[in-house]
Structure formats: C-alpha cells, structure tokens
Amino acid sequence: MSKVKELEKILKEDIMIELEESIEALVSKVKKKKNDKDLKEELKYLREVQTYFDATLYEIDNNNLKEEEALEILDTLEEMRIENQEI
C-alpha cells in the first residue's frame, strides 16, 4: 500500500473520528465552564489540527500529496502516538 493510501486510511478511519469526538467533548466542557482558558485553548488547538487534516485529505483526494509528504506525516503521527503512550 502506498504511503498516501495508508495515510488516507488512518485519517478517515481513526484520527478524524477521534478528533471529532474529542472536539465534541471539549465543546460540552467549554459550555459548562465558559471561563476556562485552558479548555478553550485545547479546543482551538484541536480545531486547528482538524483543519490541517481536512486539508491533507483534500490534497489526497486531488492527487496532490506526494509519497514523501505522506511519509513525513505518518512518521509524525507515530511519534505522537508513542509520546501519548508514555504519558
């Protein structure tokens, strides 16, 4: 499987779903704690990540993402996964 297809699969079947769930949960928390600056910052960050991955999927759909770029993104995702497991 090409790295572009691998990235597309991971984004569509895992990451975007998880991001949407996390954003929905944070929106609920922000509604309850309107003055919580940390929650608002976290929500802003997750929305930026979602926008980045939406743009990545757009590039994939239009055959504009190169194998090297997909590999870089996959490597970064793997590093993030490892970091999260260490916490």
Secondary structure as GFF3:
##gff-version 3
##sequence-region A 1 87
A	DSSP	alpha_helix	3	10	.	.	.	ID=ss1
A	DSSP	pi_helix	11	15	.	.	.	ID=ss2
A	DSSP	alpha_helix	16	32	.	.	.	ID=ss3
A	DSSP	alpha_helix	37	61	.	.	.	ID=ss4
A	DSSP	alpha_helix	67	86	.	.	.	ID=ss5
###
